[in-house]
Amino acid sequence: MPRPTSTGAPGARLAHALDVASRTILAAVGGYVAAALTAAGFARWLPIPRVEAVMTGMLVSFAVYAVVAIFAFAVARAARVWFWTSAYCVPLGVALYLSMHGAGA
């Protein structure tokens, strides 16, 4: 049996398409940013030898990327996902910036 080609109003289809695109961009780009910031933070701040800190940061970053990607499609509203990902990335990015460029210098 053939499927219908139109399942709703054009505005509703466009809104759904934008929602999916927003979540996809967040999963790909936001996940990458969160994972990179996590890896850099672990490598910079763990009080263990540098090689072990970098390896630990890289291993944890894989989990962070996966969590952000799953979270992007599991939450009911895309705005909430953007908010929580930003709430994770912005303070971490600011802290990394300040630790690399000197907070008081």
C-alpha positions as CSV (number, residue, x, y, z in Angstrom):
1,M,0.0,0.0,0.0
2,P,1.5,3.4,-1.0
3,R,2.3,5.9,1.8
4,P,0.7,9.3,1.6
5,T,3.1,12.0,0.5
6,S,1.6,14.8,2.6
7,T,1.2,14.2,6.3
8,G,0.4,17.7,7.5
9,A,0.4,21.3,6.8
10,P,3.6,22.7,5.1
11,G,4.3,24.9,8.2
12,A,4.2,21.9,10.5
13,R,6.5,19.9,8.2
14,L,8.9,22.8,8.0
15,A,8.9,23.2,11.8
16,H,9.6,19.5,12.2
17,A,12.4,19.6,9.7
18,L,14.0,22.6,11.4
19,D,13.7,20.8,14.8
20,V,15.5,17.8,13.4
21,A,18.1,19.9,11.7
22,S,18.7,21.8,14.9
23,R,19.1,18.6,16.9
24,T,21.5,17.2,14.3
25,I,23.7,20.2,14.3
26,L,23.7,20.2,18.1
27,A,24.6,16.4,18.2
28,A,27.4,16.9,15.7
29,V,28.9,20.3,16.4
30,G,27.8,20.7,20.1
31,G,29.0,17.1,20.9
32,Y,32.4,17.8,19.3
33,V,32.8,21.1,21.2
34,A,31.8,19.5,24.5
35,A,34.1,16.6,23.9
36,A,37.0,18.8,22.9
37,L,36.6,21.1,26.0
38,T,36.3,18.0,28.2
39,A,39.5,16.5,26.8
40,A,41.4,19.8,27.1
41,G,40.1,20.3,30.7
42,F,41.1,16.8,31.8
43,A,44.5,17.1,30.1
44,R,45.2,20.5,31.7
45,W,43.8,20.0,35.3
46,L,44.3,16.4,36.3
47,P,47.1,16.1,38.8
48,I,48.7,13.0,37.1
49,P,51.5,12.8,34.5
50,R,50.7,14.7,31.3
51,V,50.4,11.6,29.1
52,E,48.0,9.9,31.4
53,A,45.9,13.1,31.8
54,V,45.7,13.4,28.0
55,M,44.7,9.8,27.6
56,T,42.1,10.0,30.3
57,G,40.7,13.2,28.8
58,M,40.4,11.6,25.4
59,L,38.7,8.5,26.7
60,V,36.2,10.6,28.7
61,S,35.6,12.8,25.7
62,F,34.2,9.8,23.7
63,A,31.6,9.3,26.4
64,V,30.7,13.0,26.5
65,Y,30.2,13.1,22.7
66,A,27.9,10.1,22.9
67,V,25.9,11.5,25.8
68,V,25.4,14.9,24.0
69,A,24.4,13.1,20.8
70,I,21.9,10.9,22.6
71,F,20.6,13.8,24.7
72,A,20.1,15.9,21.5
73,F,17.4,13.4,20.3
74,A,16.0,12.2,23.6
75,V,14.8,15.4,25.1
76,A,11.3,16.7,24.2
77,R,12.3,20.3,23.3
78,A,15.4,21.3,21.3
79,A,15.7,24.6,23.2
80,R,16.3,22.7,26.4
81,V,19.1,20.6,24.8
82,W,20.8,23.8,23.5
83,F,20.5,25.4,26.9
84,W,22.1,22.4,28.8
85,T,24.8,21.9,26.3
86,S,25.7,25.6,26.5
87,A,25.5,25.5,30.2
88,Y,28.1,22.7,30.1
89,C,30.4,24.2,27.4
90,V,30.5,28.0,28.3
91,P,31.8,27.7,31.9
92,L,34.3,25.0,30.8
93,G,35.5,27.1,27.9
94,V,35.9,30.2,30.1
95,A,37.7,28.3,32.7
96,L,40.1,26.8,30.1
97,Y,40.7,30.3,28.6
98,L,41.4,31.8,31.9
99,S,43.7,29.0,33.0
100,M,45.7,29.3,29.7
101,H,45.9,33.1,29.6
102,G,46.0,33.9,33.2
103,A,43.0,35.0,35.3
104,G,44.7,38.0,36.9
105,A,47.5,38.8,34.5
